[in-house]
Amino acid sequence: MIKFLDLQKINAQYDTEINQAIKDVVNSGWYILGKSVTAFEQNFAQYSGAKHCIGVANGLDALILILNGYIELGRLKKGDEVIVPANTFIATVLAVSKVGCVPVLVEPDEASFLLSADHIEAHLSPKTKAIMPVHLYGQLADMSAINALAKKHNLLVIEDAAQAHGANDKGQIAGSCGDAAGFSFYPGKNLGALGDGGAITTNDDELAAMVRVLRNYGSEKKYHNKVVGINSRLDELQAAILDVKLKYLTKDTARRREIAKRYSTEIKNPKIQLPTWDFENQNHVFHLYVIRSNNRAKLEAYLEQQEIQTIVHYPIPPHKQAAYKELSHLSFPITEQMHEEVLSLPISPVMEEEEVDFVIKTLNNYA
């Protein structure tokens, strides 16, 4: 079986360094908001081109804390509308709902699957106060156009960069393309912890100070609570592990791109639609390599029979989830078709060339 993602093999590469990092934290006697978190925050901020990084418990909390931070600072309020793509993982929409804002779903660009400025503009209203583009599957949205639109209408831009660590479009790096960004370090991400984890990056000093307080019970000084916060802190162990893996992320991303390029140039089957990507651009880190088929179930079954593991990202769009019954009447034909057709192929920095060869050959033989 060619695994979709072999996490044991990925983490085994760094076994010695990870074990030493864990041992150092255990022996330090300090397990929450200590030196390891500080070091990782500094290193990930630098990697993302941002002034500040604030480690939190997970990617969803990162988005929630950004929005809550802006509410505390008076730049958002409950009832404000936030533009989100209709074809995203539900966490993007959950974050907006959780803080009492209103998610306004917008169809993506059909070629890139990403939110575009042209589509956003038609959905703006006097209540619109923020745009939350998602760098879906690891590809940067067109942030120059989105930022220009946001500036024109005085809107915040909050990146959902959960899948896009290190994506770079002509110097625009995921995490420093908007007012703030939320990252996930879920184990399957390109930069994955050995548990949950997340981070916020921003160049906004006020927001950074506020989310540092909000993540820690609303407290700057122990037992003195400035605002109503939550407990959402990246722990020392995960920070130490992430700091080890961050050193190899650029190399790992290069390997993902090599595999993606092979898929994109060597899979030649009219029944399979490949993703759009400019090979010369660094704007895609290929957290996922997603193809489309108008008979996905048949293709999925065929690949499983050939012992190639695939996953559907994602089977049900947010507006069709039971959690959002109030949105179920909405129609997003592009999004709905995508969710019926997409299929993610194995891609990871530890895939062997023979495995890549086999995936390509098997897809080319599909009829």
C-alpha positions as CSV (number, residue, x, y, z in Angstrom):
1,M,0.0,0.0,0.0
2,I,1.3,3.5,-0.9
3,K,0.1,5.5,2.1
4,F,-1.5,8.8,1.6
5,L,0.8,10.2,4.2
6,D,3.3,8.2,6.2
7,L,3.7,10.2,9.4
8,Q,5.9,7.6,11.1
9,K,8.4,7.7,8.2
10,I,8.3,11.5,8.1
11,N,9.0,11.9,11.8
12,A,11.6,9.1,11.9
13,Q,13.9,11.3,9.8
14,Y,14.3,13.6,12.8
15,D,14.1,11.0,15.5
16,T,17.4,11.8,17.2
17,E,16.8,15.5,17.3
18,I,13.1,15.2,18.3
19,N,14.0,12.9,21.2
20,Q,16.7,15.2,22.4
21,A,14.3,18.2,22.2
22,I,11.7,16.3,24.2
23,K,14.3,15.3,26.8
24,D,15.5,18.9,27.1
25,V,12.0,20.1,27.8
26,V,11.3,17.4,30.3
27,N,14.5,18.1,32.1
28,S,13.9,21.8,32.1
29,G,10.9,21.5,34.5
30,W,9.1,24.2,32.6
31,Y,6.2,23.0,30.4
32,I,4.0,26.0,29.5
33,L,5.0,29.3,27.8
34,G,8.7,28.8,28.3
35,K,11.9,29.0,26.3
36,S,10.9,26.5,23.7
37,V,7.7,28.4,22.8
38,T,9.6,31.7,22.7
39,A,12.3,30.2,20.4
40,F,9.8,28.7,18.0
41,E,7.7,31.8,17.9
42,Q,10.8,33.9,16.9
43,N,11.9,31.3,14.3
44,F,8.5,30.9,12.7
45,A,7.9,34.6,12.6
46,Q,11.2,35.0,10.7
47,Y,10.3,32.1,8.4
48,S,6.9,33.7,7.6
49,G,8.2,37.2,7.1
50,A,6.2,38.5,10.1
51,K,7.1,40.7,13.0
52,H,5.2,38.6,15.6
53,C,4.3,34.9,16.1
54,I,2.0,33.8,18.9
55,G,1.8,30.1,19.5
56,V,-1.7,28.7,20.3
57,A,-3.4,25.4,20.9
58,N,-4.6,24.7,17.3
59,G,-5.4,26.3,14.0
60,L,-9.1,27.0,14.7
61,D,-8.2,28.8,17.9
62,A,-5.7,30.9,15.9
63,L,-8.5,32.2,13.7
64,I,-10.9,32.7,16.6
65,L,-8.2,34.6,18.6
66,I,-7.4,36.9,15.7
67,L,-11.1,37.8,15.3
68,N,-11.6,38.2,19.1
69,G,-8.5,40.3,19.2
70,Y,-9.9,42.7,16.7
71,I,-13.2,42.8,18.6
72,E,-11.4,43.7,21.8
73,L,-9.5,46.4,19.9
74,G,-12.7,47.8,18.5
75,R,-11.9,47.0,14.9
76,L,-14.7,44.3,14.6
77,K,-17.9,43.8,16.4
78,K,-20.5,41.0,16.7
79,G,-22.8,41.0,13.6
80,D,-20.1,42.2,11.2
81,E,-19.8,40.2,8.0
82,V,-16.6,38.3,7.1
83,I,-16.0,37.1,3.5
84,V,-14.9,33.4,3.4
85,P,-14.6,31.0,0.5
86,A,-17.5,28.6,0.1
87,N,-15.1,25.6,-0.6
88,T,-13.1,25.6,2.5
89,F,-12.6,23.3,5.5
90,I,-15.3,24.1,8.0
91,A,-12.8,25.6,10.6
92,T,-12.7,28.8,8.5
93,V,-16.4,29.3,8.9
94,L,-16.6,28.1,12.5
95,A,-14.1,30.7,13.6
96,V,-16.3,33.5,12.2
97,S,-19.5,32.1,13.8
98,K,-17.8,31.5,17.1
99,V,-17.0,35.2,17.7
100,G,-20.5,36.3,16.7
101,C,-19.7,37.6,13.2
102,V,-21.5,36.5,10.1
103,P,-19.7,34.3,7.5
104,V,-20.5,35.4,3.9
105,L,-19.7,32.5,1.6
106,V,-18.3,33.3,-1.9
107,E,-17.6,30.9,-4.8
108,P,-13.9,30.4,-5.6
109,D,-12.1,30.7,-8.9
110,E,-12.8,27.4,-10.7
111,A,-9.2,27.0,-12.0
112,S,-7.3,27.7,-8.8
113,F,-10.0,26.8,-6.2
114,L,-9.1,30.0,-4.4
115,L,-11.0,33.2,-3.4
116,S,-10.5,35.9,-6.0
117,A,-11.0,39.7,-5.7
118,D,-13.4,39.7,-8.6
119,H,-15.7,37.3,-6.9
120,I,-15.4,39.0,-3.5
121,E,-16.4,42.5,-4.7
122,A,-20.0,41.4,-5.7
123,H,-20.6,40.2,-2.1
124,L,-19.5,43.3,-0.2
125,S,-22.1,45.2,1.8
126,P,-21.9,48.0,4.4
127,K,-21.7,45.3,7.1
128,T,-18.5,43.7,5.5
129,K,-15.5,44.3,7.7
130,A,-13.1,41.6,6.9
131,I,-11.9,39.1,4.2
132,M,-10.6,35.7,5.2
133,P,-8.9,34.2,2.1
134,V,-7.8,30.5,2.5
135,H,-4.6,29.3,0.9
136,L,-6.3,26.1,0.1
137,Y,-4.2,22.9,-0.4
138,G,-1.1,25.1,0.1
139,Q,-1.4,27.6,-2.7
140,L,-1.4,31.4,-2.0
141,A,-4.5,33.2,-3.0
142,D,-4.0,36.3,-5.1
143,M,-3.1,38.5,-2.1
144,S,-2.1,41.6,-4.2
145,A,-5.6,41.9,-5.7
146,I,-7.3,41.0,-2.4
147,N,-5.3,43.5,-0.4
148,A,-6.0,46.2,-3.0
149,L,-9.7,45.5,-2.7
150,A,-9.5,45.5,1.1
151,K,-7.7,48.8,1.1
152,K,-10.3,50.4,-1.2
153,H,-13.1,49.4,1.2
154,N,-11.2,49.6,4.5
155,L,-11.4,45.9,5.3
156,L,-9.2,43.7,7.4
157,V,-7.5,40.8,5.7
158,I,-7.1,37.6,7.8
159,E,-5.2,34.8,6.1
160,D,-6.3,31.2,6.8
161,A,-2.8,29.8,6.2
162,A,-3.4,26.5,7.9
163,Q,-2.1,24.5,4.9
164,A,0.4,27.0,3.4
165,H,3.5,27.2,5.6
166,G,6.2,28.8,3.5
167,A,4.2,29.5,0.3
168,N,5.9,32.5,-1.4
169,D,4.6,34.5,-4.3
170,K,7.3,37.0,-5.4
171,G,8.3,37.8,-1.9
172,Q,4.7,37.7,-0.5
173,I,4.9,34.9,2.1
174,A,2.0,33.1,3.7
175,G,1.6,34.6,7.2
176,S,2.7,38.1,6.2
177,C,0.4,38.9,3.3
178,G,-2.5,40.4,5.3
179,D,-3.3,42.0,8.7
180,A,-2.9,38.6,10.4
181,A,-2.8,34.9,9.7
182,G,-3.7,31.7,11.4
183,F,-1.6,28.5,11.0
184,S,-2.3,24.9,12.0
185,F,0.4,22.4,13.1
186,Y,-1.9,19.4,13.1
187,P,0.3,16.3,12.6
188,G,-0.6,15.9,8.9
189,K,0.4,19.5,8.0
190,N,3.6,20.3,6.1
191,L,4.9,21.5,9.4
192,G,3.2,19.1,11.8
193,A,3.5,18.7,15.5
194,L,3.1,15.3,17.4
195,G,-0.3,16.6,18.6
196,D,-2.3,19.7,18.1
197,G,-0.8,23.1,17.7
198,G,-1.3,26.5,16.0
199,A,0.0,30.0,15.6
200,I,-0.9,33.5,14.7
201,T,1.4,35.7,12.7
202,T,1.0,39.5,12.3
203,N,2.9,42.7,11.9
204,D,0.3,44.5,14.1
205,D,1.9,45.3,17.5
206,E,-1.5,45.9,19.1
207,L,-3.1,42.7,17.8
208,A,0.0,40.7,18.9
209,A,-0.2,42.1,22.4
210,M,-3.9,41.4,22.6
211,V,-3.9,37.8,21.4
212,R,-1.0,37.0,23.8
213,V,-3.3,38.1,26.6
214,L,-6.4,36.4,25.1
215,R,-4.7,33.0,24.7
216,N,-3.7,33.0,28.4
217,Y,-7.1,33.4,30.2
218,G,-7.0,37.1,29.3
219,S,-4.1,37.6,31.6
220,E,-0.9,39.6,31.3
221,K,0.1,39.0,34.9
222,K,-0.8,35.7,36.6
223,Y,-4.2,35.9,38.4
224,H,-4.8,39.4,37.0
225,N,-7.3,39.1,34.1
226,K,-7.5,42.1,31.8
227,V,-10.1,40.7,29.3
228,V,-12.3,37.5,29.0
229,G,-9.8,35.1,27.4
230,I,-9.4,31.4,26.9
231,N,-6.7,28.8,27.6
232,S,-5.1,28.2,24.2
233,R,-1.3,27.9,24.4
234,L,1.2,26.0,22.3
235,D,2.9,23.8,24.8
236,E,6.7,23.5,25.3
237,L,7.0,20.0,24.0
238,Q,5.2,20.7,20.7
239,A,7.1,24.0,20.3
240,A,10.4,22.1,20.7
241,I,9.4,19.4,18.2
242,L,8.2,22.1,15.7
243,D,11.4,24.0,16.0
244,V,13.4,20.8,15.0
245,K,11.1,20.2,12.0
246,L,11.1,23.9,10.9
247,K,14.8,23.6,10.0
248,Y,13.9,21.0,7.3
249,L,10.7,22.5,6.0
250,T,12.3,24.3,3.0
251,K,13.9,21.0,1.9
252,D,10.7,19.0,2.5
253,T,8.7,21.6,0.5
254,A,11.1,21.3,-2.4
255,R,10.6,17.5,-2.5
256,R,6.8,18.0,-2.5
257,R,7.1,20.4,-5.5
258,E,9.3,17.8,-7.3
259,I,6.6,15.2,-6.9
260,A,3.9,17.7,-7.9
261,K,5.8,18.6,-11.0
262,R,6.1,15.0,-12.0
263,Y,2.4,14.4,-11.5
264,S,1.5,17.5,-13.5
265,T,3.8,16.7,-16.4
266,E,3.5,12.9,-16.5
267,I,-0.1,12.2,-15.7
268,K,-1.8,12.3,-19.1
269,N,-5.3,11.0,-18.9
270,P,-8.3,12.9,-20.3
271,K,-10.5,11.5,-17.5
272,I,-8.4,13.3,-14.9
273,Q,-8.2,17.0,-14.3
274,L,-5.0,18.2,-12.8
275,P,-4.5,21.3,-10.6
276,T,-3.4,24.6,-12.1
277,W,0.2,25.6,-11.1
278,D,3.0,27.7,-12.6
279,F,6.1,25.5,-12.1
280,E,8.3,28.6,-11.8
281,N,6.3,30.0,-8.9
282,Q,6.9,29.2,-5.3
283,N,3.3,30.1,-4.3
284,H,2.3,26.4,-3.8
285,V,3.7,24.2,-1.1
286,F,1.5,21.2,-2.0
287,H,0.1,20.3,1.3
288,L,-2.3,18.4,-1.0
289,Y,-2.2,17.5,-4.6
290,V,-5.8,17.5,-5.7
291,I,-7.1,16.1,-8.9
292,R,-10.7,16.0,-10.2
293,S,-12.8,13.3,-11.8
294,N,-16.4,13.3,-12.9
295,N,-16.6,9.8,-11.6
296,R,-14.6,10.1,-8.4
297,A,-16.1,7.0,-6.7
298,K,-14.9,4.8,-9.6
299,L,-11.5,6.3,-9.6
300,E,-11.2,6.1,-5.8
301,A,-12.1,2.4,-5.9
302,Y,-9.7,1.7,-8.7
303,L,-6.8,3.3,-6.9
304,E,-7.7,1.5,-3.7
305,Q,-7.7,-1.8,-5.6
306,Q,-4.2,-0.9,-6.9
307,E,-3.2,-0.2,-3.2
308,I,-2.9,3.6,-3.6
309,Q,-4.4,5.4,-0.6
310,T,-6.3,8.6,-1.4
311,I,-8.5,11.0,0.6
312,V,-11.3,13.4,-0.3
313,H,-10.7,17.0,0.8
314,Y,-13.5,17.7,1.4
315,P,-16.7,15.5,0.8
316,I,-19.3,18.1,2.1
317,P,-19.1,21.9,1.7
318,P,-19.7,24.0,4.8
319,H,-23.2,25.2,3.7
320,K,-24.4,21.6,3.4
321,Q,-23.2,20.6,6.9
322,A,-25.8,19.9,9.6
323,A,-24.1,22.5,11.7
324,Y,-25.1,25.2,9.2
325,K,-28.7,24.4,8.5
326,E,-29.4,28.1,8.1
327,L,-27.1,28.1,5.0
328,S,-28.5,25.0,3.4
329,H,-30.7,26.9,1.0
330,L,-27.7,28.6,-0.6
331,S,-26.5,27.5,-4.0
332,F,-22.8,27.4,-4.9
333,P,-22.6,25.3,-8.0
334,I,-18.9,25.5,-8.5
335,T,-18.2,24.6,-4.9
336,E,-20.7,21.8,-4.9
337,Q,-19.3,20.3,-8.1
338,M,-15.7,20.5,-6.7
339,H,-16.8,18.6,-3.6
340,E,-18.2,15.9,-5.8
341,E,-15.1,15.5,-7.9
342,V,-11.9,16.2,-5.9
343,L,-9.5,13.5,-4.8
344,S,-6.2,14.0,-3.1
345,L,-3.2,11.8,-4.2
346,P,-0.3,10.7,-2.0
347,I,2.3,13.4,-1.7
348,S,5.0,13.8,1.0
349,P,8.7,14.4,1.3
350,V,9.3,10.7,2.1
351,M,7.7,9.3,-1.0
352,E,10.1,7.1,-3.0
353,E,10.6,7.7,-6.8
354,E,9.2,4.1,-7.4
355,E,6.0,5.1,-5.5
356,V,5.6,8.2,-7.6
357,D,6.3,6.2,-10.8
358,F,3.6,3.7,-9.7
359,V,1.0,6.4,-9.0
360,I,1.6,8.0,-12.4
361,K,1.5,4.7,-14.3
362,T,-1.7,3.6,-12.5
363,L,-3.5,6.9,-13.2
364,N,-2.5,6.8,-16.8
365,N,-3.9,3.2,-17.1
366,Y,-7.2,4.3,-15.6
367,A,-10.1,3.9,-18.1
